[in-house]
Amino acid sequence: MYLQRISLTNFKSYDFGDFKFSHRVNCIVGENGSGKTNLLDAIYFWH
C-alpha cells in the first residue's frame, strides 16, 4: 500500500493543499519556508 493522495485544510502553513503521489519515486522540492516539512508532518500524522 502506498499513499496516493493527501488533501490538507488548515494544517500548519497550508490553508489548502492537494497532493498526488506516484507509486514510484516522489521528490518534494521548494524554497525555504514553502511547507515541505509541514507536508511530511501531515503524512506522518496520517500514518
BALOBA-1460 file (C-alpha; in Angstrom, 3 decimals):
// residues 47
<rec num="1" residu="m" x="0.000" y="0.000" z="0.000"/>
<rec num="2" residu="y" x="1.213" y="3.494" z="-0.763"/>
<rec num="3" residu="l" x="-0.095" y="6.995" z="-0.247"/>
<rec num="4" residu="q" x="-1.787" y="8.086" z="-3.469"/>
<rec num="5" residu="r" x="-3.175" y="11.445" z="-2.415"/>
<rec num="6" residu="i" x="-3.437" y="13.737" z="0.587"/>
<rec num="7" residu="s" x="-5.565" y="16.857" z="0.967"/>
<rec num="8" residu="l" x="-4.795" y="19.401" z="3.669"/>
<rec num="9" residu="t" x="-7.091" y="22.068" z="5.064"/>
<rec num="10" residu="n" x="-5.887" y="24.495" z="7.748"/>
<rec num="11" residu="f" x="-2.850" y="22.371" z="8.570"/>
<rec num="12" residu="k" x="0.134" y="24.424" z="9.746"/>
<rec num="13" residu="s" x="1.160" y="26.646" z="6.799"/>
<rec num="14" residu="y" x="-1.469" y="25.210" z="4.414"/>
<rec num="15" residu="d" x="-4.833" y="26.892" z="4.075"/>
<rec num="16" residu="f" x="-5.499" y="24.262" z="1.444"/>
<rec num="17" residu="g" x="-3.265" y="21.756" z="-0.328"/>
<rec num="18" residu="d" x="-3.943" y="18.791" z="-2.562"/>
<rec num="19" residu="f" x="-1.038" y="16.454" z="-3.356"/>
<rec num="20" residu="k" x="-0.935" y="13.373" z="-5.571"/>
<rec num="21" residu="f" x="1.864" y="10.820" z="-5.371"/>
<rec num="22" residu="s" x="3.250" y="8.218" z="-7.745"/>
<rec num="23" residu="h" x="3.877" y="4.599" z="-6.819"/>
<rec num="24" residu="r" x="7.455" y="5.266" z="-7.931"/>
<rec num="25" residu="v" x="9.889" y="7.849" z="-6.567"/>
<rec num="26" residu="n" x="8.467" y="11.171" z="-5.324"/>
<rec num="27" residu="c" x="10.552" y="14.287" z="-4.659"/>
<rec num="28" residu="i" x="9.412" y="17.208" z="-2.556"/>
<rec num="29" residu="v" x="11.277" y="20.371" z="-3.510"/>
<rec num="30" residu="g" x="10.806" y="24.061" z="-2.843"/>
<rec num="31" residu="e" x="12.217" y="27.196" z="-1.322"/>
<rec num="32" residu="n" x="12.914" y="27.515" z="2.395"/>
<rec num="33" residu="g" x="9.675" y="28.100" z="4.275"/>
<rec num="34" residu="s" x="7.463" y="26.790" z="1.457"/>
<rec num="35" residu="g" x="5.941" y="23.949" z="3.541"/>
<rec num="36" residu="k" x="7.978" y="20.852" z="2.625"/>
<rec num="37" residu="t" x="8.400" y="19.770" z="6.248"/>
<rec num="38" residu="n" x="4.755" y="20.576" z="7.000"/>
<rec num="39" residu="l" x="3.721" y="18.220" z="4.190"/>
<rec num="40" residu="l" x="5.934" y="15.481" z="5.652"/>
<rec num="41" residu="d" x="4.410" y="16.144" z="9.099"/>
<rec num="42" residu="a" x="0.924" y="15.693" z="7.616"/>
<rec num="43" residu="i" x="1.962" y="12.394" z="6.048"/>
<rec num="44" residu="y" x="3.427" y="11.259" z="9.371"/>
<rec num="45" residu="f" x="0.232" y="12.186" z="11.282"/>
<rec num="46" residu="w" x="-1.916" y="10.465" z="8.631"/>
<rec num="47" residu="h" x="0.036" y="7.248" z="9.012"/>
